[in-house]
Each structure stands twice: as C-alpha cells, then as structure tokens.
Amino acid sequence: MRFAAHVEVRLRPGIADPESATIERALPALGFDDVHELATGRSFRFEVEAESAESARARAEELADRLLANPVMEDATVSVSEPVLG
C-alpha cells in the first residue's frame, strides 16, 4: 500500500532564524501588527510504499532523521495519512 507522508522541519528553540526576524520586522509596516512569533521551516510531502501506517511512519521518520533535517539544529514532525489509491 502507498501512504501519504508529510514532514515539517523547523529550527529548534534558541537557534537563530534570521529569515523570520527580517519578516517579523517588516510586518507592522505592512499592517500586520497582530502577527507575532513567526518561524520559518520547510515542508516535504511524499508517498511511502509500506505494509502498514506504522511502518510507513517509521520509514518517513528515518528519511527525516537521515536526510531532511539537521538533528543538531532542527526538529522534524512526521504525519502519515491513509493509503493513497491508484
């Protein structure tokens, strides 16, 4: 079966995020005074061939840990959804 996987990668707390800092400084000038605590990240979506959702999640977590996220600076959140038909 194929499962849809989604990995969100974000900087760990305390790691400098200059891109977010730049955007956050620009927000008031653009009329977004009510937006705070901005954080950047990356999003990956892919399909995993596996026997079960648990094994698909394990494979997606392995991919996130070994390739998509730098474990020193980043945290990865993995979600897996129902099998993809087709």
NORHU-V30256 format. One record per backbone hydrogen bond with DSSP energy under -0.5 kcal/mol. CO is the residue of the C=O (numbers start at 1). NH is the residue of the N-H. E is the energy in kcal/mol with one decimal. If there is no record, write none. Layout:
BEGIN
((CO & NH & E) (CO & NH & E))
END
This chain:
BEGIN
((1 & 50 & -2.9) (2 & 84 & -2.8) (3 & 48 & -2.7) (4 & 81 & -2.7) (5 & 46 & -2.0) (6 & 79 & -2.4) (7 & 44 & -2.7) (8 & 77 & -2.7) (9 & 42 & -2.4) (10 & 75 & -2.9) (12 & 15 & -2.0) (17 & 21 & -2.2) (18 & 22 & -2.3) (19 & 23 & -2.1) (20 & 24 & -3.1) (21 & 25 & -2.0) (22 & 26 & -1.2) (23 & 27 & -1.2) (24 & 28 & -0.5) (26 & 30 & -1.0) (27 & 30 & -1.0) (27 & 32 & -2.5) (28 & 31 & -1.6) (32 & 35 & -1.4) (40 & 11 & -0.7) (42 & 9 & -2.9) (44 & 7 & -2.9) (46 & 5 & -3.4) (48 & 3 & -2.6) (48 & 50 & -0.6) (52 & 56 & -2.1) (53 & 57 & -2.6) (54 & 58 & -2.2) (55 & 59 & -2.1) (56 & 60 & -2.5) (57 & 61 & -2.7) (58 & 62 & -2.1) (59 & 63 & -2.2) (60 & 64 & -2.4) (61 & 65 & -2.7) (62 & 66 & -2.5) (63 & 67 & -2.3) (63 & 68 & -1.5) (64 & 69 & -2.3) (69 & 71 & -0.8) (70 & 73 & -1.2) (70 & 74 & -3.3) (73 & 12 & -3.3) (75 & 10 & -2.5) (77 & 8 & -2.5) (79 & 6 & -2.6) (82 & 4 & -0.8) (84 & 2 & -0.5))
END
